[in-house]
Amino acid sequence: MVKRSPVCKEENVGEYIEDVKLSLPQDENIIELSDFLEAFSDYTRLKILLALSKQELCTCDLSEITGLSASAISHQLRVLRDKKLVKYRRTGRNVYYSLDDEHVAAILNIALEHIGERRRLRV
């Protein structure tokens, strides 16, 4: 027989639950956040973002870095542009990509720091 954890008593529920519920973002914002973070869940997109955190690069540069075709890189860059994670500038026939702003780099750095901490804790 599986032993279950005790269920909250009604007198304890509500003291803090309403405060927590009221402090959460609106559902539309949570959906948008989920969509935004989804872009970070793909290995190729993440590698592109990490490369762009080092410097501005063109599609050919990113193709060389990732080992993927320029077409595959272009597809991933389109997703990242749609999520407003990267921006681009044209110089003649060349298109150069960079992170949209410093917040994207900060998210990457915080995530890497977190992974590093977890790795150190496992040792």
N, C-alpha and C positions, 0 to 999 in steps of 0.2 A: 504494500500500500504506500502511495506517495504522500508524504507529509507536505501540506500546503502552508505557505506563510499566512500569518493572520491578516484578515481584511481590515482596512482602516475603519475605525469607529466613526460614526456620523458626527459626533461632537468635535472630532479633530479636523474633519474635512471642512473646507470653507474658510478656515482662519487665514490661510495663505494662498489657497488655490485661486481665489478670485484675483488677488494681487498679481500672481504669476500670469494668469490668463490675460489680464488687462495690460500687462507689460509686454506681451508678445506682439510682434508686428502683425499687421493685417494679413489675412490669408493671401491676398494678391501679391503682397511683398514676399511672403514665404515661397510662393510658387516661383516668382521671379528669381529669388535667391537660389532655389533649387536648380533652375534652368542655368543660371550663371555658373554655379559650382560644377554642373555636369561637364562643362567644357574642360575642367581640370582633371576629369576622370579618364581621359584617353592618353595613352602613352605617347603617341606621336604629337598630339597637341601640347602636352606638357613639355616634351623635349624642345619643341619650337619655342614655347614661352620662355623656357630656361635659356635657350640660345639668345633670344631677343633681349633677355634681361642683361646680357653682356654687351651687346651692341646692335645697332641697326644692320639688318641683313636683307639681301634680295632673295628671291625664290631659288635661284641657282645655288646660292650659299647654303640655304636651308636644306636643299636637296642633297648637297654634298655632306652636310653635317649629319643628316638623318639616314642617308642611304636610300631614300625614296625618290620616286620620279618627281619631276617638276609639277606634273599634273596632280599627283597625290598631295603634294605640298600646297598647291593652289587651292585644292578642295578644303584642306584643313584650315588654311588661312581665311577662307571665306567664312567658315564656322566661327573662327576667332574674331573676325571683324563683326559678324552679326551679333556676337555676345559682347561687343565693345571692349575686347581685351587687347586688340592690336589696332594700330592705325598705319596708314601708308602715305608715302609721298612719291610723286613722279619726278624723275629727272630725265628728260628726253624720252627714250624708249624703256628706261629702267624704272622699276618700282621697288622701293625700299620700305621694309616693314620695321616697326618698333612697337614696344609695349604702349598701350593707350595712355597710361599715366603711371605715376609712382605707386599707386595703390596696388596695381597688378604685381609689381616687383615685391612690394611688402607682403602680399599674400603668399607668394612663392617663398620668400625668405622665412616667414613665420612657419610655413609648412615644413620646410627643410630643417629648421631649428627643432621643431617638434619631433620629426623623425630621428634626428640626431640624439635627442634626449632619450627617446624610447629605446634606441639602439644601445646607448650607454647603460641604461637601466637593466638590460638583458644580460650584460656581461657579468 
